[in-house]
């Protein structure tokens, strides 16, 4: 049976609006999740490099748990199981009364999952600097907090730009898992267009092109940022 191509379906209403809405939700979920992932992951990564044994162990347990459970399982746990473990009123609020429960759950789940990966990047970036700069800072009278604030983190984040860019691209692509709990991001909208029009090739090709377009823009921007903030003599993944 010959397939009837119809690329015009993507530009008809309401399908064009669905595509635009889908990419908007994909970007929104990704940005919200990244803010959580970067903030929490930085804290956990820093804790993994401190001399406090308890802090290191707590951070390590977090990383091992969230990094080793499949993302889709975590998504189901947060959306279907977690509300049931709360008191009735709190559980009902999380499931129905919380603003945009599907979106919020997806962003939190993606953020917590990716935070474990970001933490490893932060830990590696800080440890790659070497003990010499840490000792030099302490020798000049800086406290441990000041050494992290003025030496280790400013240098470490510059080294970490390529791997952190990779983590953002991963969170952008992983946002497609949010369709399993009802978030109408770009993959979900492509499936919906296929169900209504039976033009699956056109719908998913459009989604693929949009994924490639967004990730390419992010990569180009981060290459520019990396070039602007790179430190001579420090080697990063994207350095020439």
C-alpha contacts under 8 A as a table, 3 or more apart, distances in Angstrom:
res1	aa1	res2	aa2	distance
5	X	199	X	7.40
5	X	202	X	7.68
6	X	9	X	5.96
6	X	199	X	7.16
6	X	202	X	7.28
7	X	10	X	6.09
7	X	11	X	7.91
7	X	202	X	5.94
8	X	11	X	5.44
8	X	12	X	6.69
9	X	12	X	5.28
9	X	15	X	7.05
9	X	199	X	7.84
9	X	202	X	7.93
10	X	15	X	5.80
10	X	16	X	5.41
10	X	19	X	7.81
10	X	202	X	7.24
10	X	203	X	6.89
10	X	206	X	7.90
11	X	15	X	6.76
11	X	16	X	4.91
12	X	15	X	5.69
12	X	16	X	5.61
13	X	16	X	5.51
13	X	17	X	6.41
14	X	17	X	5.28
14	X	18	X	6.29
15	X	18	X	4.90
15	X	19	X	6.30
15	X	193	X	6.51
16	X	19	X	5.18
16	X	20	X	6.36
17	X	20	X	5.12
17	X	21	X	5.99
18	X	21	X	5.03
18	X	22	X	5.88
18	X	189	X	6.00
19	X	22	X	4.99
19	X	23	X	6.29
19	X	186	X	6.33
19	X	189	X	6.32
19	X	190	X	7.31
19	X	207	X	7.90
20	X	23	X	5.44
20	X	24	X	6.19
21	X	24	X	5.03
21	X	25	X	6.23
21	X	184	X	7.95
21	X	185	X	7.36
21	X	186	X	7.63
22	X	25	X	5.23
22	X	26	X	6.16
22	X	184	X	5.91
22	X	185	X	4.08
22	X	186	X	3.90
22	X	187	X	7.42
22	X	188	X	7.47
22	X	189	X	5.84
23	X	26	X	4.94
23	X	27	X	6.16
23	X	185	X	6.12
23	X	186	X	5.02
23	X	210	X	7.59
24	X	27	X	5.31
24	X	28	X	6.11
24	X	185	X	7.40
25	X	28	X	4.94
25	X	29	X	6.00
25	X	183	X	7.77
25	X	184	X	6.95
25	X	185	X	5.06
25	X	186	X	7.40
26	X	29	X	5.38
26	X	30	X	6.13
26	X	172	X	7.20
26	X	175	X	6.31
26	X	176	X	7.52
26	X	185	X	4.90
26	X	186	X	6.21
27	X	30	X	5.06
27	X	31	X	6.08
27	X	172	X	7.17
28	X	31	X	5.30
28	X	32	X	6.13
29	X	32	X	5.28
29	X	33	X	5.97
29	X	103	X	6.77
29	X	106	X	7.07
29	X	107	X	5.38
29	X	175	X	6.76
30	X	33	X	5.18
30	X	34	X	5.93
30	X	107	X	7.11
30	X	168	X	7.84
30	X	171	X	6.07
30	X	172	X	5.16
30	X	175	X	6.33
31	X	34	X	4.99
31	X	35	X	6.21
32	X	35	X	5.35
32	X	36	X	6.65
32	X	107	X	5.88
32	X	111	X	7.72
33	X	36	X	5.27
33	X	37	X	5.99
33	X	106	X	7.95
33	X	107	X	4.49
33	X	108	X	6.13
33	X	109	X	7.76
33	X	110	X	5.60
33	X	111	X	4.17
33	X	112	X	7.92
33	X	171	X	7.63
34	X	37	X	4.80
34	X	38	X	5.77
34	X	111	X	5.93
34	X	114	X	7.79
34	X	168	X	6.67
34	X	171	X	7.20
35	X	38	X	5.40
35	X	39	X	6.11
35	X	111	X	7.49
36	X	39	X	5.30
36	X	40	X	5.90
36	X	41	X	7.91
36	X	108	X	7.37
36	X	111	X	5.12
36	X	112	X	7.15
36	X	115	X	7.35
37	X	40	X	5.42
37	X	41	X	5.40
37	X	110	X	7.75
37	X	111	X	4.35
37	X	112	X	5.99
37	X	113	X	7.59
37	X	114	X	5.48
37	X	115	X	4.05
37	X	116	X	7.85
37	X	118	X	6.85
38	X	41	X	5.09
38	X	42	X	5.83
38	X	115	X	6.29
38	X	118	X	6.48
39	X	42	X	5.38
39	X	43	X	6.57
39	X	115	X	7.87
40	X	43	X	5.21
40	X	44	X	6.23
40	X	112	X	7.76
40	X	115	X	5.88
40	X	119	X	7.91
41	X	44	X	5.10
41	X	45	X	5.85
41	X	114	X	7.66
41	X	115	X	4.10
41	X	116	X	6.02
41	X	117	X	7.33
41	X	118	X	4.97
41	X	119	X	4.27
41	X	120	X	8.00
41	X	122	X	7.52
42	X	45	X	5.05
42	X	46	X	6.08
42	X	115	X	7.81
42	X	118	X	6.87
42	X	119	X	5.67
42	X	122	X	6.08
43	X	46	X	5.20
43	X	47	X	6.23
43	X	119	X	7.47
44	X	47	X	5.03
44	X	48	X	6.30
44	X	59	X	5.38
44	X	116	X	7.81
44	X	119	X	5.50
45	X	48	X	5.16
45	X	49	X	6.85
45	X	59	X	7.46
45	X	118	X	7.40
45	X	119	X	3.94
45	X	120	X	6.02
45	X	121	X	7.43
45	X	122	X	5.05
45	X	123	X	4.71
46	X	49	X	5.35
46	X	50	X	6.63
46	X	119	X	7.63
46	X	122	X	6.91
46	X	123	X	6.27
46	X	126	X	7.93
47	X	50	X	5.30
47	X	52	X	7.97
47	X	55	X	5.76
47	X	56	X	5.55
47	X	59	X	6.27
48	X	55	X	7.09
48	X	56	X	4.55
48	X	57	X	7.67
48	X	59	X	5.96
48	X	60	X	6.79
48	X	123	X	6.40
49	X	56	X	7.05
49	X	123	X	6.24
49	X	126	X	7.59
49	X	127	X	7.38
50	X	53	X	7.78
50	X	55	X	7.51
50	X	56	X	6.76
51	X	56	X	7.71
52	X	55	X	5.45
52	X	56	X	6.29
53	X	56	X	5.12
53	X	57	X	6.17
54	X	57	X	5.15
54	X	58	X	6.18
55	X	58	X	5.22
55	X	59	X	6.15
56	X	59	X	5.20
56	X	60	X	6.01
57	X	60	X	4.96
57	X	61	X	6.09
58	X	61	X	5.21
58	X	62	X	6.37
59	X	62	X	5.16
59	X	63	X	6.30
60	X	63	X	5.12
60	X	64	X	6.12
61	X	64	X	5.21
61	X	65	X	6.09
62	X	65	X	5.33
62	X	66	X	6.13
62	X	116	X	6.96
63	X	66	X	5.54
63	X	67	X	5.66
63	X	116	X	4.59
63	X	117	X	7.36
63	X	119	X	7.43
63	X	120	X	7.92
64	X	67	X	5.41
64	X	68	X	5.95
64	X	116	X	7.72
65	X	68	X	5.63
65	X	69	X	6.46
66	X	69	X	5.70
66	X	112	X	7.25
66	X	113	X	5.40
66	X	116	X	6.14
67	X	70	X	7.73
67	X	113	X	6.38
67	X	114	X	7.82
67	X	116	X	5.76
67	X	117	X	6.72
69	X	73	X	6.90
69	X	74	X	6.82
70	X	73	X	5.38
70	X	74	X	6.48
71	X	74	X	5.07
71	X	75	X	6.17
71	X	110	X	7.65
71	X	113	X	6.99
71	X	177	X	7.89
72	X	75	X	4.94
72	X	76	X	6.35
72	X	177	X	6.43
73	X	76	X	5.23
73	X	77	X	6.16
74	X	77	X	4.95
74	X	78	X	6.11
74	X	109	X	6.74
75	X	78	X	5.35
75	X	79	X	6.17
75	X	105	X	7.73
75	X	106	X	6.82
75	X	109	X	5.96
75	X	110	X	7.96
75	X	177	X	7.88
75	X	178	X	7.55
75	X	181	X	7.70
76	X	79	X	5.18
76	X	80	X	5.54
76	X	81	X	7.06
76	X	181	X	7.52
77	X	80	X	5.57
77	X	81	X	4.79
77	X	82	X	5.98
78	X	81	X	5.99
78	X	82	X	5.02
78	X	83	X	7.43
78	X	105	X	6.68
78	X	109	X	6.84
79	X	82	X	6.42
79	X	83	X	7.01
79	X	95	X	7.66
79	X	102	X	7.66
79	X	105	X	6.32
79	X	181	X	7.17
80	X	83	X	6.53
80	X	84	X	7.22
81	X	84	X	5.37
81	X	85	X	6.74
82	X	85	X	5.33
82	X	86	X	6.97
83	X	86	X	5.43
83	X	90	X	7.52
83	X	91	X	4.35
83	X	92	X	7.24
83	X	94	X	6.17
83	X	95	X	6.53
84	X	87	X	7.70
84	X	88	X	7.77
84	X	91	X	5.95
85	X	91	X	7.36
86	X	89	X	8.00
86	X	90	X	5.92
86	X	91	X	5.08
87	X	90	X	5.38
87	X	91	X	5.86
88	X	91	X	5.13
88	X	92	X	6.05
89	X	92	X	5.17
89	X	93	X	6.19
90	X	93	X	5.07
90	X	94	X	6.28
91	X	94	X	5.16
91	X	95	X	6.21
92	X	95	X	5.14
92	X	96	X	5.88
92	X	97	X	6.84
93	X	96	X	5.46
93	X	97	X	4.41
93	X	98	X	5.39
94	X	97	X	6.26
94	X	98	X	5.19
94	X	101	X	6.63
95	X	98	X	6.79
95	X	101	X	6.23
96	X	101	X	6.58
97	X	101	X	7.58
98	X	101	X	5.45
99	X	104	X	7.52
100	X	103	X	5.39
100	X	104	X	6.01
101	X	104	X	5.12
101	X	105	X	5.86
102	X	105	X	5.24
102	X	106	X	6.08
102	X	178	X	7.99
102	X	181	X	6.30
102	X	182	X	6.30
102	X	183	X	5.93
103	X	106	X	5.19
103	X	107	X	6.14
103	X	178	X	7.98
103	X	183	X	6.16
104	X	107	X	5.18
104	X	108	X	6.08
105	X	108	X	5.18
105	X	109	X	5.97
106	X	109	X	5.18
106	X	110	X	6.00
106	X	175	X	7.78
106	X	178	X	5.62
106	X	181	X	7.88
106	X	183	X	7.86
107	X	110	X	5.25
107	X	111	X	5.85
108	X	111	X	4.99
108	X	112	X	6.03
109	X	112	X	5.31
109	X	113	X	6.09
110	X	113	X	5.17
110	X	114	X	5.96
110	X	171	X	6.93
110	X	174	X	7.67
110	X	175	X	7.34
111	X	114	X	5.26
111	X	115	X	5.87
112	X	115	X	5.06
112	X	116	X	6.86
113	X	116	X	5.78
113	X	117	X	7.31
114	X	117	X	5.10
114	X	118	X	6.14
114	X	167	X	7.42
114	X	171	X	6.95
115	X	118	X	4.92
115	X	119	X	5.90
116	X	119	X	5.14
116	X	120	X	6.67
117	X	120	X	5.31
117	X	121	X	6.61
117	X	167	X	7.53
118	X	121	X	5.02
118	X	122	X	6.17
118	X	164	X	6.93
118	X	167	X	7.03
119	X	122	X	5.08
119	X	123	X	6.05
120	X	123	X	5.04
120	X	124	X	6.05
121	X	124	X	5.13
121	X	125	X	6.02
121	X	160	X	6.82
121	X	163	X	6.85
121	X	164	X	7.14
122	X	125	X	5.04
122	X	126	X	6.15
122	X	156	X	7.35
122	X	157	X	7.49
122	X	160	X	7.09
123	X	126	X	5.33
123	X	127	X	6.13
124	X	127	X	5.16
124	X	128	X	5.95
125	X	128	X	5.18
125	X	129	X	6.88
125	X	156	X	4.93
125	X	157	X	7.00
125	X	159	X	6.32
125	X	160	X	5.82
126	X	129	X	5.65
126	X	130	X	7.78
126	X	152	X	5.97
126	X	153	X	6.88
126	X	156	X	5.13
127	X	130	X	5.84
127	X	131	X	7.73
128	X	156	X	7.84
129	X	133	X	7.24
129	X	152	X	7.22
129	X	155	X	7.65
129	X	156	X	6.92
130	X	133	X	6.50
130	X	134	X	7.37
131	X	134	X	5.15
131	X	135	X	6.11
132	X	135	X	5.19
132	X	136	X	6.04
133	X	136	X	4.93
133	X	137	X	6.12
133	X	151	X	7.45
133	X	152	X	7.82
134	X	137	X	5.26
134	X	138	X	6.37
134	X	147	X	6.52
134	X	151	X	7.61
134	X	152	X	7.27
135	X	138	X	5.10
135	X	139	X	5.99
136	X	139	X	4.99
136	X	140	X	6.38
137	X	140	X	5.31
137	X	141	X	6.86
137	X	142	X	5.67
137	X	147	X	5.77
137	X	151	X	7.54
138	X	141	X	5.34
138	X	142	X	5.01
138	X	143	X	6.30
138	X	144	X	7.01
138	X	147	X	6.97
139	X	142	X	7.24
142	X	145	X	7.96
142	X	146	X	5.68
142	X	147	X	6.09
143	X	146	X	5.09
143	X	147	X	6.17
144	X	147	X	5.04
144	X	148	X	6.40
145	X	148	X	5.25
145	X	149	X	6.15
146	X	149	X	4.85
146	X	150	X	5.78
146	X	151	X	7.75
147	X	150	X	5.48
147	X	151	X	5.29
147	X	152	X	6.30
148	X	151	X	5.63
148	X	152	X	4.70
148	X	153	X	5.49
149	X	152	X	6.67
149	X	153	X	5.84
149	X	154	X	7.11
150	X	153	X	6.86
150	X	154	X	6.39
151	X	154	X	5.79
151	X	155	X	6.19
152	X	155	X	5.48
152	X	156	X	5.63
153	X	156	X	4.82
153	X	157	X	5.79
154	X	157	X	5.64
154	X	158	X	6.65
155	X	158	X	5.41
155	X	159	X	6.59
155	X	231	X	7.97
156	X	159	X	5.17
156	X	160	X	6.15
157	X	160	X	4.84
157	X	161	X	6.29
158	X	161	X	5.60
158	X	226	X	7.20
158	X	229	X	6.41
158	X	230	X	6.21
158	X	231	X	7.54
159	X	162	X	7.51
159	X	230	X	7.50
159	X	234	X	7.37
159	X	235	X	7.14
159	X	236	X	5.18
159	X	237	X	7.79
160	X	163	X	5.58
160	X	164	X	5.89
160	X	236	X	7.20
161	X	164	X	5.17
161	X	165	X	5.96
161	X	222	X	7.43
161	X	226	X	6.39
162	X	165	X	5.09
162	X	166	X	6.34
162	X	222	X	7.67
162	X	226	X	7.64
162	X	236	X	7.27
162	X	237	X	5.88
162	X	238	X	5.96
163	X	166	X	4.93
163	X	167	X	6.30
163	X	237	X	7.37
164	X	167	X	4.93
164	X	168	X	6.31
165	X	168	X	5.14
165	X	169	X	6.31
165	X	218	X	7.83
165	X	219	X	7.17
165	X	222	X	6.89
166	X	169	X	5.11
166	X	170	X	6.16
167	X	170	X	4.89
167	X	171	X	6.19
168	X	171	X	5.06
168	X	172	X	6.15
169	X	172	X	4.97
169	X	173	X	6.27
169	X	215	X	6.25
169	X	218	X	7.88
170	X	173	X	5.16
170	X	174	X	5.94
171	X	174	X	4.90
171	X	175	X	6.10
172	X	175	X	5.37
172	X	176	X	7.91
173	X	176	X	6.14
173	X	211	X	7.55
174	X	177	X	5.77
174	X	178	X	7.96
175	X	178	X	5.54
175	X	185	X	7.81
176	X	179	X	5.92
176	X	185	X	6.78
176	X	186	X	7.40
176	X	187	X	5.95
176	X	188	X	7.57
177	X	180	X	5.88
178	X	181	X	5.73
178	X	182	X	6.77
178	X	183	X	5.47
178	X	184	X	7.98
178	X	185	X	7.47
179	X	182	X	5.02
179	X	183	X	4.84
179	X	184	X	6.08
179	X	185	X	6.62
179	X	187	X	7.28
179	X	188	X	5.50
180	X	183	X	7.40
183	X	188	X	7.42
184	X	187	X	7.67
184	X	188	X	5.16
184	X	189	X	5.90
185	X	188	X	5.40
185	X	189	X	6.18
186	X	189	X	5.07
186	X	190	X	6.14
186	X	207	X	6.18
187	X	190	X	5.03
187	X	191	X	6.32
187	X	204	X	7.44
187	X	207	X	6.48
188	X	191	X	5.13
188	X	192	X	6.21
189	X	192	X	4.88
189	X	193	X	6.13
190	X	193	X	5.11
190	X	194	X	6.24
190	X	200	X	7.47
190	X	203	X	4.94
190	X	204	X	5.62
190	X	207	X	6.62
191	X	194	X	5.04
191	X	195	X	6.27
191	X	200	X	7.34
191	X	203	X	7.45
191	X	204	X	7.63
192	X	195	X	5.10
192	X	196	X	6.32
193	X	196	X	5.18
193	X	197	X	5.91
193	X	198	X	7.42
193	X	199	X	7.23
193	X	200	X	7.29
193	X	203	X	6.40
194	X	197	X	5.32
194	X	198	X	4.63
194	X	199	X	5.16
194	X	200	X	4.49
194	X	203	X	6.47
195	X	198	X	5.66
195	X	200	X	7.92
197	X	200	X	7.83
199	X	202	X	5.70
199	X	203	X	6.40
200	X	203	X	5.12
200	X	204	X	6.03
201	X	204	X	5.48
201	X	205	X	5.84
202	X	205	X	5.18
202	X	206	X	6.11
203	X	206	X	5.28
203	X	207	X	6.39
204	X	207	X	4.89
204	X	208	X	6.04
205	X	208	X	4.98
205	X	209	X	6.17
206	X	209	X	5.15
206	X	210	X	6.25
207	X	210	X	5.15
207	X	211	X	6.24
208	X	211	X	5.12
208	X	212	X	6.24
209	X	212	X	5.09
209	X	213	X	6.01
210	X	213	X	4.95
210	X	214	X	6.15
211	X	214	X	5.42
211	X	215	X	6.15
212	X	215	X	5.27
212	X	216	X	5.91
213	X	216	X	5.19
213	X	217	X	6.26
214	X	217	X	5.20
214	X	218	X	6.30
215	X	218	X	5.09
215	X	219	X	6.14
216	X	219	X	5.08
216	X	220	X	6.18
217	X	220	X	5.22
217	X	221	X	6.18
218	X	221	X	5.20
218	X	222	X	6.10
219	X	222	X	5.20
219	X	223	X	6.08
220	X	223	X	5.13
220	X	224	X	6.44
221	X	224	X	5.19
221	X	225	X	6.32
222	X	225	X	4.83
222	X	226	X	5.87
223	X	226	X	5.02
223	X	227	X	6.17
223	X	238	X	7.77
224	X	227	X	5.16
224	X	228	X	6.29
225	X	228	X	5.09
225	X	229	X	6.28
226	X	229	X	5.42
226	X	230	X	5.63
226	X	238	X	7.86
227	X	230	X	5.44
230	X	234	X	7.59
231	X	234	X	5.53
235	X	239	X	6.24
236	X	239	X	5.22
